[in-house]
Amino acid sequence: MGAGRDHPAGVALLPLPVSVPVPQGTGRRRAFSWRPALLTATLLIFSTAATAQTESPGQTLKRVEQDLQTDKALQRQLDRQSQTLQKELDELRDRLVGLADQERAQEDELAHLEESLTALETQERSQAEKLEGERQQIAALLAALQRVARIPPEAALARPDGPVDTLRSALLLRDTVPALRARADALAQALTRLAETREALQAQRTRTYAARLTLIDRQKEIGQLVARREELSRQTEEERQQVAQRTARLTGQAADLRQLMDRIEAERRAAAAMAAKREAERLEAERREAERRLAEQRAAEQKAAEQKLAEQKAAEQRAAEQKLAEQRSSEQRARAEAETARAAPSAPAGERLPVGGRVTVRYGEADRYGATSRGVTIQARAGSTVVSPQAGTIVFAGPFRGYGQILIVEHSHGYHSLIAGFGRIDTAVGRRVATGEPIGLMPADGSPDLYFELRRHGQPINPQRGFGAPEGKGQG
């Protein structure tokens, strides 16, 4: 706007500063100062009404263009700030994907350690029971030897047993002593192995405990990043809504000012339109006459070229028929190769299940209710992170009938993922998720099951074949 324009009431309208929203603070939270820009827009509306009666059409148009330039600068500033937030949100999503992969690997390591721990405990119990039986037998033999050793030779001769029985007992005890010594040596070796097994068991328990602590720390970090992601998503959405509202207000102001210009110049445009109409009628008459002459010339040329065109079309038709025959032959070979490839089972390239664990029910098998499963059921660890199997958009999130908490993710090329069995959902409808991005947690107790169903064009397909399965209904 110009500086120092006179108002009819004698009040000078000074140029109004237009402020753009500037980020307040850095780091996790950003806020924007909107009041100066809103105050400027309000004063612009009142100053427009006060000066509209004294300005010429040229001055009004100049003022409107200046206001629109200022508004465009404000819009560009808001767009840059929104892009900065979106970039931070994308980086956070990539970090979440990496942490989810690390958590999956940590869970697999912990499961391996727990299996080894169970095997060592079973081995320890088996060795202890075997040693207990050996000890009882050796104790009985030692008691018998001690009783015989306490009997003097004279008393042995005076025993009521016959000499043959006494000799037989002495020979039996003489043969027992070497066997007893061998069993005692074996018992000592077994005790040594038992001590080594217990030491290995203790070391394995220590490693298992450390792995569990690491897994808990990883899950806490993922929880904090998920909360940060939700905060950034809400902040970006609020900024976009504010930008949209501001743009709508500025567009309305520009439309009002342009309508004022249209009313001032209406008579001039009407006169110019009448003159242009008369000139257009004259030009139209000349054009029609020229077209008539040109049409006659073209008709003569076209008649001469029709014979040549007919010959060319006949040649092209023969070439097209030959090409069509070759194409049909190629399509038949391609269909045969596709049927052969479809009949052979293919390895699931790039397979990614939503959660780590053991697959208890596979696609096409009978589930626990006796029905044929349209997806896979995975027995996961309590509190495990659930990730998106493929990039897409959340189209449903929440409870559904008797299935509990479920998510439906829409992917490209007609794919949809249905995931059920959540303990907690960490995303919302309309959100874009990347491949492997955390979207929720399993229940925090027991050995929860997660159900994963993959559909293409509304038909279920085998999730363990991945997203590269050939088109068709019910690919198994």
C-alpha positions as CSV (number, residue, x, y, z in Angstrom):
1,M,0.0,0.0,0.0
2,G,1.1,3.6,-0.5
3,A,2.3,5.7,2.4
4,G,0.2,8.6,3.6
5,R,-3.0,8.4,1.5
6,D,-5.7,11.0,2.6
7,H,-8.9,9.7,4.1
8,P,-12.2,11.6,3.5
9,A,-12.5,12.3,7.3
10,G,-8.9,13.6,7.4
11,V,-7.3,10.5,8.8
12,A,-4.0,9.4,7.1
13,L,-3.8,5.6,6.4
14,L,-0.2,4.5,7.2
15,P,1.3,1.3,5.7
16,L,0.4,-1.7,7.9
17,P,3.2,-4.1,8.7
18,V,2.3,-7.7,7.7
19,S,4.0,-10.3,9.8
20,V,4.6,-13.9,8.8
21,P,4.4,-16.7,11.3
22,V,7.9,-17.4,12.7
23,P,8.7,-20.6,14.7
24,Q,8.8,-19.9,18.4
25,G,11.4,-22.2,20.0
26,T,13.3,-25.2,18.6
27,G,13.4,-29.0,19.2
28,R,10.3,-31.0,20.1
29,R,7.7,-28.2,20.2
30,R,7.0,-25.4,17.7
31,A,4.4,-22.7,18.0
32,F,3.5,-19.9,15.6
33,S,2.6,-16.3,16.2
34,W,-0.6,-15.6,14.2
35,R,-2.0,-12.5,15.9
36,P,0.0,-9.8,13.9
37,A,-1.0,-11.4,10.6
38,L,-4.7,-11.6,11.6
39,L,-4.7,-8.0,12.8
40,T,-3.1,-6.9,9.5
41,A,-5.8,-8.8,7.5
42,T,-8.6,-7.2,9.6
43,L,-7.2,-3.6,9.1
44,L,-6.8,-4.3,5.4
45,I,-10.5,-5.0,5.1
46,F,-11.5,-1.8,7.0
47,S,-9.1,0.3,5.0
48,T,-10.4,-1.1,1.8
49,A,-13.9,-0.1,2.6
50,A,-12.8,3.4,3.7
51,T,-10.7,4.2,0.6
52,A,-12.8,2.4,-2.1
53,Q,-14.9,5.5,-2.8
54,T,-11.9,7.8,-3.4
55,E,-9.5,5.5,-5.3
56,S,-9.3,5.2,-9.1
57,P,-9.6,1.7,-10.7
58,G,-5.8,1.7,-11.3
59,Q,-5.1,2.5,-7.7
60,T,-7.5,-0.2,-6.5
61,L,-5.9,-2.8,-8.7
62,K,-2.4,-1.9,-7.5
63,R,-3.4,-2.1,-3.9
64,V,-5.0,-5.5,-4.5
65,E,-1.9,-6.8,-6.2
66,Q,0.3,-5.6,-3.3
67,D,-2.0,-7.4,-0.8
68,L,-1.9,-10.6,-2.8
69,Q,1.9,-10.5,-3.0
70,T,2.1,-10.2,0.8
71,D,-0.3,-13.1,1.3
72,K,1.7,-15.3,-1.1
73,A,4.8,-14.6,0.9
74,L,3.0,-15.7,4.0
75,Q,1.8,-18.8,2.3
76,R,5.3,-19.8,1.1
77,Q,6.7,-19.3,4.6
78,L,4.0,-21.6,6.1
79,D,4.7,-24.2,3.4
80,R,8.4,-24.2,4.2
81,Q,7.7,-24.7,7.9
82,S,5.2,-27.6,7.1
83,Q,7.8,-29.2,4.9
84,T,10.4,-29.0,7.7
85,L,8.0,-30.8,10.1
86,Q,7.2,-33.4,7.5
87,K,10.9,-34.1,7.0
88,E,11.4,-34.6,10.7
89,L,8.4,-36.9,10.8
90,D,9.8,-39.0,7.9
91,E,13.2,-39.3,9.6
92,L,11.4,-40.4,12.8
93,R,9.4,-43.0,10.9
94,D,12.7,-44.4,9.4
95,R,14.2,-44.6,12.9
96,L,11.1,-46.4,14.1
97,V,11.4,-49.0,11.4
98,G,15.1,-49.6,12.3
99,L,14.3,-50.0,16.0
100,A,11.5,-52.4,15.2
101,D,13.9,-54.6,13.3
102,Q,16.4,-54.5,16.2
103,E,13.6,-55.4,18.6
104,R,12.6,-58.4,16.4
105,A,16.3,-59.6,16.3
106,Q,16.5,-59.1,20.1
107,E,13.3,-61.2,20.6
108,D,14.7,-64.0,18.4
109,E,18.0,-64.0,20.4
110,L,16.1,-64.1,23.7
111,A,13.9,-67.0,22.5
112,H,17.1,-68.9,21.6
113,L,18.6,-68.2,25.0
114,E,15.5,-69.4,26.8
115,E,15.4,-72.6,24.7
116,S,19.1,-73.2,25.7
117,L,18.3,-72.5,29.3
118,T,15.4,-75.0,29.3
119,A,17.7,-77.7,27.8
120,L,20.4,-77.1,30.4
121,E,17.8,-77.2,33.3
122,T,16.5,-80.6,31.9
123,Q,20.1,-81.9,31.7
124,E,20.8,-80.8,35.3
125,R,17.7,-82.6,36.6
126,S,18.6,-85.8,34.7
127,Q,22.2,-85.9,36.0
128,A,21.1,-85.2,39.6
129,E,18.5,-88.0,39.5
130,K,21.1,-90.4,38.1
131,L,23.7,-89.5,40.7
132,E,21.1,-89.9,43.5
133,G,20.4,-93.5,42.4
134,E,24.2,-94.3,42.2
135,R,24.8,-92.8,45.6
136,Q,22.1,-94.9,47.3
137,Q,23.5,-98.1,45.8
138,I,27.0,-97.3,46.9
139,A,25.8,-96.4,50.4
140,A,24.2,-99.8,50.7
141,L,27.4,-101.6,49.7
142,L,29.5,-99.5,52.0
143,A,27.2,-100.3,54.9
144,A,27.6,-104.1,54.2
145,L,31.4,-103.8,54.0
146,Q,31.5,-101.9,57.3
147,R,29.4,-104.6,59.0
148,V,31.7,-107.4,57.8
149,A,34.8,-105.5,58.7
150,R,33.7,-105.2,62.4
151,I,33.4,-109.0,62.8
152,P,36.8,-110.5,64.2
153,P,38.2,-113.6,62.6
154,E,37.6,-115.6,65.8
155,A,33.9,-114.6,65.8
156,A,33.6,-115.5,62.1
157,L,34.8,-119.0,62.9
158,A,32.3,-119.3,65.7
159,R,29.3,-118.1,63.6
160,P,26.5,-120.6,63.1
161,D,27.0,-120.5,59.3
162,G,29.0,-123.2,57.8
163,P,32.6,-122.7,56.6
164,V,31.4,-122.8,53.0
165,D,28.9,-120.0,53.5
166,T,31.6,-117.9,55.3
167,L,34.1,-118.5,52.5
168,R,31.4,-117.7,49.9
169,S,30.7,-114.4,51.7
170,A,34.4,-113.5,51.8
171,L,34.9,-114.2,48.1
172,L,31.8,-112.1,47.3
173,L,33.1,-109.1,49.2
174,R,36.5,-109.5,47.7
175,D,35.0,-109.2,44.2
176,T,32.7,-106.3,45.2
177,V,35.5,-104.0,46.4
178,P,37.1,-103.3,42.9
179,A,33.7,-102.8,41.3
180,L,32.8,-100.5,44.2
181,R,36.0,-98.5,43.6
182,A,35.2,-98.2,39.8
183,R,31.7,-97.0,40.6
184,A,33.1,-94.5,43.1
185,D,35.4,-93.1,40.4
186,A,32.6,-92.8,37.9
187,L,30.5,-91.1,40.6
188,A,33.3,-88.5,41.1
189,Q,33.5,-87.8,37.3
190,A,29.7,-87.4,37.2
191,L,29.8,-85.0,40.1
192,T,32.4,-83.0,38.2
193,R,30.2,-82.9,35.0
194,L,27.2,-81.8,37.1
195,A,29.2,-78.9,38.6
196,E,30.2,-77.9,35.0
197,T,26.6,-78.1,33.9
198,R,25.5,-75.9,36.8
199,E,28.1,-73.3,36.0
200,A,27.0,-73.2,32.3
201,L,23.4,-73.0,33.5
202,Q,24.2,-70.0,35.7
203,A,26.1,-68.3,32.9
204,Q,23.2,-68.9,30.5
205,R,20.7,-67.4,33.1
206,T,22.9,-64.3,33.4
207,R,23.0,-63.8,29.6
208,T,19.2,-64.4,29.4
209,Y,18.6,-61.8,32.1
210,A,20.8,-59.3,30.3
211,A,18.9,-60.0,27.0
212,R,15.6,-59.4,28.7
213,L,16.8,-56.1,30.1
214,T,18.0,-55.0,26.7
215,L,14.6,-56.0,25.1
216,I,12.8,-53.9,27.8
217,D,15.0,-50.9,27.1
218,R,14.4,-51.3,23.3
219,Q,10.6,-51.4,23.9
220,K,10.7,-48.3,26.1
221,E,12.6,-46.4,23.4
222,I,10.1,-47.5,20.7
223,G,7.3,-46.4,22.9
224,Q,8.9,-42.9,23.3
225,L,9.5,-42.6,19.6
226,V,5.9,-43.6,18.9
227,A,4.6,-40.9,21.2
228,R,6.9,-38.4,19.5
229,R,5.6,-39.5,16.1
230,E,2.0,-38.9,17.2
231,E,2.9,-35.5,18.5
232,L,4.6,-34.4,15.2
233,S,1.6,-35.8,13.2
234,R,-0.9,-33.8,15.2
235,Q,1.3,-30.6,15.0
236,T,1.7,-31.0,11.2
237,E,-2.0,-31.5,10.8
238,E,-2.8,-28.4,12.9
239,E,-0.4,-26.3,10.9
240,R,-1.9,-27.4,7.6
241,Q,-5.4,-26.6,8.9
242,Q,-4.3,-23.1,9.9
243,V,-2.7,-22.5,6.5
244,A,-5.9,-23.7,4.7
245,Q,-8.0,-21.3,6.8
246,R,-5.7,-18.4,6.2
247,T,-5.6,-19.1,2.5
248,A,-9.4,-19.2,2.3
249,R,-9.7,-15.8,4.1
250,L,-7.2,-14.2,1.7
251,T,-8.9,-15.6,-1.3
252,G,-12.2,-14.1,-0.1
253,Q,-10.7,-10.7,0.3
254,A,-9.1,-10.8,-3.1
255,A,-12.4,-11.8,-4.7
256,D,-14.2,-8.9,-3.0
257,L,-11.7,-6.4,-4.3
258,R,-11.8,-7.8,-7.8
259,Q,-15.6,-7.6,-7.8
260,L,-15.2,-3.9,-7.0
261,M,-13.0,-3.4,-10.0
262,D,-15.5,-5.3,-12.2
263,R,-18.4,-2.9,-11.2
264,I,-16.3,0.2,-11.9
265,E,-15.3,-0.9,-15.4
266,A,-18.5,-2.7,-16.3
267,E,-19.7,0.0,-18.8
268,R,-16.3,0.2,-20.6
269,R,-16.2,-3.6,-21.0
270,A,-19.8,-3.6,-22.4
271,A,-18.9,-1.0,-25.1
272,A,-15.7,-2.8,-26.0
273,A,-17.6,-6.1,-26.2
274,M,-20.2,-4.6,-28.6
275,A,-17.5,-3.4,-30.9
276,A,-15.6,-6.7,-30.7
277,K,-18.9,-8.5,-31.6
278,R,-19.3,-6.5,-34.8
279,E,-15.7,-7.1,-35.8
280,A,-16.1,-10.8,-35.0
281,E,-19.2,-11.1,-37.2
282,R,-17.3,-9.5,-40.1
283,L,-14.3,-11.8,-39.6
284,E,-16.6,-14.8,-39.3
285,A,-18.2,-14.1,-42.7
286,E,-14.8,-13.8,-44.3
287,R,-13.7,-17.0,-42.6
288,R,-16.7,-18.9,-43.9
289,E,-16.1,-17.8,-47.4
290,A,-12.5,-18.8,-47.2
291,E,-13.5,-22.2,-45.8
292,R,-16.0,-22.8,-48.6
293,R,-13.3,-22.2,-51.2
294,L,-10.8,-24.3,-49.3
295,A,-13.4,-27.1,-49.0
296,E,-13.9,-27.2,-52.7
297,Q,-10.2,-27.4,-53.3
298,R,-9.7,-30.2,-50.7
299,A,-12.6,-32.2,-52.1
300,A,-10.8,-32.3,-55.4
301,E,-7.6,-33.3,-53.8
302,Q,-9.2,-35.9,-51.6
303,K,-10.9,-37.6,-54.5
304,A,-7.5,-38.1,-56.2
305,A,-6.0,-39.4,-52.9
306,E,-8.7,-41.9,-52.0
307,Q,-7.5,-44.5,-54.5
308,K,-4.0,-44.3,-53.1
309,L,-5.3,-44.4,-49.5
310,A,-7.4,-47.5,-50.3
311,E,-4.3,-49.3,-51.6
312,Q,-2.4,-48.3,-48.5
313,K,-5.2,-49.5,-46.2
314,A,-5.3,-52.9,-47.9
315,A,-1.5,-53.3,-47.4
316,E,-1.8,-52.2,-43.7
317,Q,-4.7,-54.6,-43.1
318,R,-2.6,-57.5,-44.4
319,A,0.3,-56.5,-42.2
320,A,-2.0,-56.1,-39.2
321,E,-3.5,-59.6,-39.7
322,Q,0.0,-61.1,-39.8
323,K,1.0,-59.1,-36.7
324,L,-2.2,-60.2,-34.9
325,A,-1.5,-63.9,-35.7
326,E,2.0,-63.5,-34.3
327,Q,0.7,-61.7,-31.2
328,R,-1.8,-64.5,-30.5
329,S,0.9,-67.1,-30.8
330,S,3.1,-65.1,-28.3
331,E,0.1,-64.7,-25.9
332,Q,-0.5,-68.5,-26.0
333,R,3.1,-69.2,-25.1
334,A,3.0,-66.6,-22.3
335,R,-0.1,-68.1,-20.8
336,A,1.4,-71.5,-20.9
337,E,4.5,-70.2,-19.1
338,A,2.4,-68.3,-16.6
339,E,0.3,-71.5,-15.8
340,T,3.6,-73.5,-15.3
341,A,5.0,-70.7,-13.0
342,R,1.7,-70.6,-11.1
343,A,1.6,-74.3,-10.5
344,A,5.1,-74.3,-9.0
345,P,5.4,-73.0,-5.4
346,S,7.5,-69.9,-5.2
347,A,9.6,-68.7,-2.4
348,P,8.3,-65.6,-0.6
349,A,10.8,-63.0,-1.7
350,G,10.9,-60.1,0.8
351,E,8.4,-61.7,3.2
352,R,7.7,-59.6,6.2
353,L,5.2,-60.7,8.9
354,P,3.7,-58.1,11.2
355,V,5.3,-59.6,14.4
356,G,8.0,-62.1,15.2
357,G,7.0,-65.5,16.6
358,R,5.9,-69.0,15.7
359,V,3.3,-69.6,13.0
360,T,0.7,-71.9,14.6
361,V,-1.9,-71.9,11.8
362,R,-1.0,-71.4,8.1
363,Y,-3.0,-70.3,5.2
364,G,-5.6,-73.0,4.1
365,E,-5.2,-75.0,7.4
366,A,-8.0,-75.7,9.8
367,D,-8.0,-73.2,12.7
368,R,-9.0,-74.0,16.3
369,Y,-12.7,-73.7,15.4
370,G,-12.4,-76.2,12.5
371,A,-12.8,-73.6,9.8
372,T,-10.4,-73.1,6.9
373,S,-8.0,-70.2,7.7
374,R,-7.8,-67.4,5.2
375,G,-4.6,-66.0,6.8
376,V,-1.9,-67.0,9.3
377,T,-1.9,-67.1,13.1
378,I,1.3,-66.1,14.8
379,Q,2.1,-66.9,18.5
380,A,4.1,-63.8,19.6
381,R,5.8,-62.7,22.8
382,A,3.7,-60.6,25.2
383,G,4.2,-56.9,24.5
384,S,5.9,-57.3,21.2
385,T,5.9,-54.5,18.6
386,V,3.6,-55.0,15.6
387,V,4.8,-53.4,12.3
388,S,3.2,-52.7,9.0
389,P,4.1,-55.6,6.5
390,Q,4.1,-53.1,3.6
391,A,3.8,-49.4,3.0
392,G,0.2,-48.1,2.8
393,T,-2.6,-46.1,4.3
394,I,-4.7,-47.0,7.5
395,V,-8.3,-47.3,6.4
396,F,-9.7,-48.9,9.7
397,A,-8.4,-48.9,13.3
398,G,-10.3,-50.0,16.4
399,P,-12.6,-52.8,17.8
400,F,-14.8,-54.8,15.4
401,R,-17.5,-57.2,16.6
402,G,-15.9,-60.2,18.3
403,Y,-12.4,-59.7,16.8
404,G,-11.1,-57.2,19.3
405,Q,-8.7,-54.5,18.1
406,I,-8.0,-54.7,14.4
407,L,-6.2,-52.7,11.7
408,I,-6.9,-52.6,7.9
409,V,-4.0,-51.2,5.8
410,E,-4.6,-50.4,2.1
411,H,-1.5,-51.0,-0.1
412,S,-0.8,-50.3,-3.7
413,H,-1.8,-52.6,-6.6
414,G,-5.1,-53.7,-4.9
415,Y,-3.6,-55.2,-1.7
416,H,-5.2,-54.9,1.7
417,S,-3.8,-56.3,5.0
418,L,-6.1,-57.2,7.9
419,I,-4.3,-57.6,11.3
420,A,-6.2,-58.6,14.5
421,G,-5.1,-59.4,18.1
422,F,-3.6,-56.0,19.2
423,G,-3.2,-55.1,22.8
424,R,-2.8,-51.4,21.8
425,I,-3.0,-49.6,18.4
426,D,-0.5,-46.7,17.9
427,T,-1.8,-45.2,14.6
428,A,-5.1,-43.8,13.2
429,V,-7.3,-43.8,10.1
430,G,-5.8,-41.8,7.2
431,R,-2.2,-42.1,8.3
432,R,0.5,-43.2,5.9
433,V,2.8,-45.9,7.2
434,A,6.1,-47.2,5.8
435,T,7.2,-50.8,5.4
436,G,8.2,-52.1,8.9
437,E,6.9,-49.1,10.8
438,P,5.5,-49.8,14.3
439,I,1.7,-49.6,14.4
440,G,0.9,-51.2,17.8
441,L,1.7,-53.6,20.6
442,M,0.7,-57.2,21.4
443,P,-1.2,-57.8,24.8
444,A,1.1,-57.5,27.8
445,D,0.5,-61.0,29.3
446,G,0.4,-64.6,28.3
447,S,1.4,-65.9,24.8
448,P,-0.9,-63.8,22.6
449,D,-1.9,-64.7,19.0
450,L,-1.9,-62.3,16.1
451,Y,-4.0,-63.0,13.0
452,F,-2.7,-61.7,9.6
453,E,-4.8,-61.9,6.5
454,L,-3.7,-60.5,3.0
455,R,-6.2,-59.8,0.3
456,R,-5.8,-58.6,-3.3
457,H,-8.8,-57.1,-5.1
458,G,-11.0,-58.4,-2.2
459,Q,-9.8,-62.1,-2.5
460,P,-7.6,-63.7,0.2
461,I,-4.2,-64.9,-0.8
462,N,-1.4,-66.6,1.1
463,P,0.4,-64.0,3.3
464,Q,3.6,-66.1,3.4
465,R,4.0,-65.7,-0.4
466,G,4.4,-61.9,0.2
467,F,3.2,-59.1,-2.0
468,G,4.6,-60.5,-5.2
469,A,2.0,-63.2,-5.7
470,P,0.5,-63.4,-9.2
471,E,-3.0,-62.0,-9.8
472,G,-6.0,-64.1,-9.4
473,K,-8.6,-65.2,-6.9
474,G,-7.6,-67.1,-3.8
475,Q,-4.0,-67.7,-4.6
476,G,-2.8,-70.4,-2.2
